[in-house]
């Protein structure tokens, strides 16, 4: 059985492109996965689609595909990505148009069906607090986390590019692995093994030392040129993580251990649409420079329900910022904060005032005696209208001449927000579909 090499070309929507290009050009990949979707990014995508039905996919799609498609086509690398976000079919059509402009003959398979707004029951509640979803009406969107079983039919088409909407992050890697080796979706230990690989790769540069680095404690070489990882997967042997020679960063037992536990609330029962994985017996071994093997994940089944991300209109957030520097900067910033609080606290039910450089992260200064040289006042409030939210920025900007001495660098803005909660939906209510698009013909639904 041939081996599989799958690389991770993005860990979030705004990730670097240059590292993905190096990986695509020199990584000798079978698959390049681009994981670009999170609760926040799909909420923003839903907002864009509400304003224009032709968009709603990842805003970096054009830039990434223009750069990566020629390299992938030349090297025989297939691309899989969730950059379809809130509009995967439109994303697939955009990729086809890019390929035509580049004079590339490609096929794109689009996986949709994660939009389950029409399938919701009135009695469904949030996972976070058990509050009925009806309390958040009107809902903007509900996107179920699809798994590898939804992606596998798209892979079977032989398409050069697979575009999905909301799928679980590891599933972008699990599906190509199951497809290559013919592992069944209910072969739990093999699916768990593939899931451990996907989880290790899904954040791209993090495995190579990004987010791991802590100068003097956990040093990482040449982070300005951080490489992105790949994994060599074998049918009957441990998988091996690696990166392209000469790229920055490092893959070590320490970086791999941190990533294995990243965002895993229960290593004995890590729940994805594909499996409930037990990572407690995963064995990581250093097998060479920037090479770590992984094996040992186990599981006994998968969840009966799928998690769904629910978007709702959450009003508008107005923000304002202004900076104070020099002697007594903290006292002047505190005075400015008190002025704003007195003027607006009765107008907004949700108001936050931070002193960036002193209290913004933890709500209080770690050392009350510290006297920072520079402090930035940040004020934010939620409102039902954009005009009401704009008051925050106006009040902060007015501190130029109506506040303490030395304020500068004021900025203000208003953004519409989609709030996010989660719920569970029965699998049988979710019906994934695959649509084939190519540069020579029209769409074909499978």
Buried (B, 14 or more C-beta within 10 A) or exposed (E): EEBBBBBBBBBBBEBBBEBBBBBBBBBBBBBBBBBBBBBEBBBBBBBBBBEEEEBBBBBBBBEBBBBBBBBBBEBEBBBBBBBBBBBBBBBBBBBBBBBEEBEBEBBBBBBBBBBBEEBBEEEBBBEEEEEEBEEBEEBBBBBBBBBBBBBBBBBEBEBBBBBBBBBBBBBBBBBBBBBBBEBEBEBBBBBBBBBBBBBBBBBBBBBBBBBBBEEEEEEBEEBEEBBBBBBBBBBEEBBBBBBBEEBBBBBBEBBBBBBBBBEBEEBEBBBBBBBBBBBEEBEBEBEEEBBBBBBBBBBEEBBEBBBBBBBBBBBBBBBBBBBBBEEBBBEBBBBBBEBBEEEBEEEBEEBBBBBBBBBBEEEEBEEEEEEBEBBBBBBBBBBEEBEBBBBBBEBBBBBEEEBBEBBEEBEBEBEBBBBBBBBBBEBEBBEBBBBBBBBEEEBEEE
